Amino acid sequence: MQNKCYKILLVEDNRFVSTIIKDQLELEGYLVYQVFDGNHAYRKAMFHEPDLVVLDIELPNMDGFDVFKKLRTFFAGPIVFLTSKDNEAAEVRSLQLGATDFVSKSKSIDILKLKIANIFKKAKNSQTNHSLYVGLLNINKQNNTCRFDQAALSVSNDMLELLYFFLLNPDEILSRDEISLAIKGVLYDGNSRMVDVSVSRLKKVLTELNVPEGGIKSFRGKGYSLISTLLE
């Protein structure tokens, strides 16, 4: 269950698909409002004031892109686009419009759930000064800087994103799927060493700062966890 009961407006004209998504999201602790066409989406959003909108692109009467533009006249929260098939042109247009993310319905529902969870985690942990602290480790997302006990860390943008994701979830075991999705936007394919190599490089940087065990522990078959007590 979520610490807060986030409200999600689900705009999907296929009632069968909508019900499947709604049931899965409610299992995660979200309150889900269903809408089946673009015209009602606008009014429902004004009435329910959701924290996030999941918006299908292929809608009757008004497509998802037009709904998005209308929603943005009063709704500043995250909007995740859905489409029935892999469509690079639709994904590009979605992101150009300013959508928070894009998910193909041909993918596992787990991808949508993970992306929504990550969006809410970032919102929950964001601070007015854009800084995030765990022990002596600090990341400032406004200027993309990272420090440990006043010492500046020189890291790549990808490594900064990885470290930020760990700081958002201290002491939690993060699966390779979650890590890959957070830093690359795709699920772990089971063969790539990208996640393991990235974590290993990050641990090396922290070890050079005398952080015990590089601050991160591996859990066989489960993933990795940033141990907050090692950063004190």
N, C-alpha and C positions, 0 to 999 in steps of 0.2 A: 504493500500500500504506500501511496505517496504521503509525505508529511502534510501536504496541502491537497485538498481535493480540486485539482485543476479542471477547468471546464473546457471541453473541446467541441467545436461545431464541425460536424462531419457533413460535407456537401457531396453527395454521391447519388446519382439517379437510379442505379441498379440496386433495388431494395435487398436482394439476396446478398450481394457483395457488401452493401452498407451494414447489414445486420451482422455479418461475420466480423467486419472491422470493429463495429460498435462493441460486440461481445468481448473481443480480444482486448480492446482498450479498457473496458470496464473491469476486466480481470486485473489490470494494472492499477486500479484505484481511481481512474478518471471518471468524471461525469460527462457523458456524451449526448449531445443533441443532434438528431438526424434531420437533414433537409434533403429533398429529392430534386430540386431544380434551382436555377440561379436566382430567379425572382424572389423566392422565399428566403434564400440565403441572406440577402441584404437585410430583410426585416428581422429575421431570427437573430442575426448578429447584433443588431441594435438592441433587441429585447433582452437577450441572454448575457451579453457582454462576455464572450468567451476569452479564455487565456490564449487559445491557439485555434487556428482553422485548418482543417484538412480539406482540400478543395480539388475535386475532380475537374479535369480540363474539358472532357466531352460531356456537356450538359445540354438538355433540351432548352429551347427558348433563348438562353443566353450562355455563351461558353465560359469556361473557367477564367479565361484571361479578362473578359469584360467584367465578370463578377469581382475579380481581384481589384480592378481599377475602382469599382464602386466601393468596395470594402475599405480601400486605402483612403477614402475621403474622411473616414472617421475612426478606423481601426488601425492601430499602429503595431499590434502584436504579431507574432510569428504566423506565417502562412506556408503550409507544405502542400505542394501540388501533387496530384495523383494522375496517372495516365494509364490507359489499358494496355499499352505495349511500349517496348523500348523505342523511344523517339528522340533522337539527339536534337532535332530542330525545336521540338517542344520544350525540351530541357533548357536549351540555350535561351529561348524566349522567356521562359519562366524566371530564370536567374537574371536576365536583363531587366525584367520588370521589377525585380527586387524581392522575389520570393525567398523565404528562408531556406527551403530545400525542395527536393523533387524526388518522388519515388514512383517506380513503375509497379503496377498491380501484378505484373508477371513475376515479381520478386516475392520472397517470403514475407509474410506479415511481420516477422521478427525484425526486418529491416526498418519498417515504419515505426514499430514500437521503440526500437533503439534510438532512432533519430529523434523521436518526440521526447524520449527520456533525456537525451543529451541536451536538447534545447531548453528543457525546464531546469536541468542541473546548472547550466550556464547562467540562466536568468536568476536562479536562487542564490548563486554564489557571487554574482557580479556586485561590485560595490561602487559607490559614487566616485571614488578615487581610482577606479579601474584596477585596483591591486588585490592580489590574492596571496594569503600567507598560510604556510604550514610550517610550524617551528621557525627555524631561522631562514627558511627559503621563501622568497618573494618573487612574484611575477607581476609586472605592470603591463597590462594589455594595451593601454593607451599609447605607450611609446615602445612597446615590444622589448622591454628590458627584463633581465632576470638577475637576482642577487642572492648570495648565500652569506649570511653574517657579514654584510656590507661589501663582500667581494663580488665584483661583477662577473657574470658567466658569459663567455663568448660561445653562443650556440646558433645553429641554423634555424630558420623559420620552422621547419618540420620538427626539429627537436624541441623548440619552444612550445609548439602545439601539443606535442606528446607530454611534456612536463606539465603544461597547463591542465591537460586532461587528468593526469595523475593527481594534481593538487585539488581539482574539483571533487575527487573521489578518494580522499585519504583513507588508508586502512581497509579499503574494499578490494576484493580480488576482481580484477578486470580481465575478461576473456580476450583472446586474440581477435575475435569478431568485434567486440566493443572498441578495442584499441584501433584496429584497422579502419573501422567505420568513422571513428572520431578524427583520425589524422589524414585519411585518404578518401573517405566517403564510400568505401566499398567493404564488403565482408571479407574476412580472411578466407583464402581459397584452399587452405589445408596443405599447400605445398610451398608457397612463398616463405622466405626467411625474413621478409621485410620487417615484420613486427619484432621478431627476436633480435635482429641486428640493430634496429632502432633503440630498443630497450637496453641492449648491451652497450651501445655508444653513450647513452644517457647515464648509465651506471658508472661508466669509466670517468665521465666528467665529474660526477659527484664524488667518486672515490678519490680523485685528485684533490678534492677540497676536504679530504679526511672525513667524509661521511661514511660511517660504518656500513659495510656491505653495499655501498653505492646507494643506500636509501631504499632500494627496491628488492623485494624477495620474489622468487619464482615458486609457483605452486603447480606441481606436475599435473598435467591434464586439465588444469583450470585456468591458469593465466598468471598475471603479475599483480603485485600490490605495493603501493608506496607506504612505507611504515613511518608514521608520523613521529614516533619516539626516537627514531634514528636521526631525525633532522633537528633535534633540540640541542 
